[in-house]
């Protein structure tokens, strides 16, 4: 190992080009190529990139505006639809109310006709009942009068006068149901 270090030290004693420091012509070519690349970028590539970015930005903005317009149009259409639906519902409710009122009026008219007919039939039935009651009362009074006259005849032995029996029966039947 000592030998290798000595050989390296002996070789380093000479003067040669520095591997780290660039030469002047390399610096000139590097600077020249940088300036050419900078000029090409500045004059030709950068404007094209900027133009492409602007076109893309404009396209995105117009698509966004179109989407916003479509959304606004859809919302307006929904609002018109809901307004029309509300109007139809209101109209339908009005028609239902009119039909209900008409049906109620017809029902009331029919009920009044039926009630009038029932009242008339009830009045006729009351008259018939009153006539039947009167006839039955006369029959009952005649039967009671005959029984009372026969009982008085059996009890007293003399048949009472028909007028007296009728007065007694009428007085008794007249006070019937009264305290």
SVG drawing of the C-alpha trace seen along z (x, -y; Angstrom):
<svg xmlns="http://www.w3.org/2000/svg" viewBox="-187 -36 194 46">
<polyline fill="none" stroke="black" stroke-width="0.4" points="0.0,0.0 2.9,-2.4 4.1,-1.8 0.8,-2.8 0.6,-6.1 4.1,-6.9 3.4,-6.3 0.3,-8.5 2.3,-11.3 5.0,-11.1 2.4,-11.4 0.7,-14.3 3.8,-16.3 3.3,-17.1 1.1,-19.9 -1.9,-19.1 -5.4,-20.3 -7.7,-20.8 -10.6,-18.3 -13.0,-20.5 -12.5,-23.9 -14.0,-24.3 -12.1,-25.7 -12.9,-29.1 -14.2,-27.6 -16.5,-25.3 -17.9,-28.4 -18.4,-30.2 -20.2,-27.3 -22.3,-26.7 -23.3,-30.4 -24.0,-30.5 -26.2,-27.4 -28.0,-28.8 -28.6,-32.1 -29.9,-30.3 -32.1,-28.1 -33.4,-31.1 -34.1,-33.0 -35.9,-30.0 -37.9,-29.6 -38.7,-33.3 -39.6,-34.0 -41.1,-30.8 -42.0,-28.2 -43.2,-30.3 -45.8,-32.2 -47.1,-28.9 -47.4,-27.4 -49.0,-30.6 -51.5,-30.6 -52.4,-27.0 -52.9,-27.7 -55.1,-30.7 -57.2,-28.6 -57.6,-25.8 -58.6,-28.4 -61.1,-30.0 -62.5,-26.6 -62.9,-25.6 -64.5,-29.0 -66.9,-28.7 -67.8,-25.2 -68.4,-26.3 -70.6,-29.2 -72.5,-26.8 -73.0,-24.5 -74.1,-27.3 -76.6,-28.5 -77.9,-25.0 -78.3,-24.7 -80.1,-28.0 -82.3,-27.0 -83.1,-23.7 -84.0,-25.5 -86.2,-27.9 -87.9,-25.0 -88.4,-23.2 -89.9,-26.5 -92.3,-26.7 -93.2,-23.1 -93.9,-23.5 -95.9,-26.7 -98.0,-24.8 -98.4,-21.9 -99.6,-24.2 -102.0,-25.8 -103.4,-22.4 -103.7,-21.3 -105.5,-24.5 -107.8,-24.0 -108.4,-20.4 -109.2,-21.3 -111.7,-24.0 -113.4,-21.4 -113.5,-18.9 -115.0,-21.6 -117.6,-22.5 -118.5,-18.8 -118.7,-18.3 -121.0,-21.4 -123.1,-20.3 -123.4,-16.8 -124.3,-18.3 -126.9,-20.5 -128.5,-17.5 -128.4,-15.5 -130.1,-18.3 -132.7,-18.7 -133.4,-14.9 -133.5,-14.8 -136.0,-17.7 -138.2,-15.9 -137.9,-12.7 -138.5,-14.5 -141.6,-16.2 -142.9,-12.9 -142.3,-11.3 -144.0,-14.2 -147.0,-13.9 -147.2,-10.1 -146.8,-10.7 -149.7,-13.2 -151.8,-10.8 -150.9,-8.0 -151.7,-10.2 -155.1,-11.0 -155.8,-7.4 -154.7,-6.5 -156.9,-9.3 -159.8,-8.0 -159.2,-4.4 -158.8,-5.6 -162.0,-7.5 -163.8,-4.5 -162.3,-2.2 -163.3,-4.6 -166.9,-4.7 -166.9,-0.9 -165.4,-0.6 -167.9,-3.2 -170.8,-1.3 -169.5,2.0 -168.9,0.4 -172.4,-1.2 -174.0,2.2 -172.1,3.9 -172.9,1.1 -176.5,1.2 -176.7,4.9 -174.9,4.8 -177.2,2.1 -180.2,4.1 -178.9,7.1 -178.1,5.2 -181.2,3.1 -183.6,5.1 -184.5,2.1 -182.7,1.2 -181.4,-2.4 -182.1,-4.9 -179.7,-4.9 -178.9,-8.6 -177.9,-8.3 -175.7,-5.3 -174.0,-7.2 -173.4,-10.2 -171.9,-8.0 -169.7,-6.2 -168.6,-9.5 -167.8,-11.0 -165.8,-8.0 -163.9,-7.7 -163.4,-11.4 -161.6,-11.3 -159.5,-8.3 -155.8,-8.9 -156.3,-12.1 -155.6,-12.1"/>
</svg>
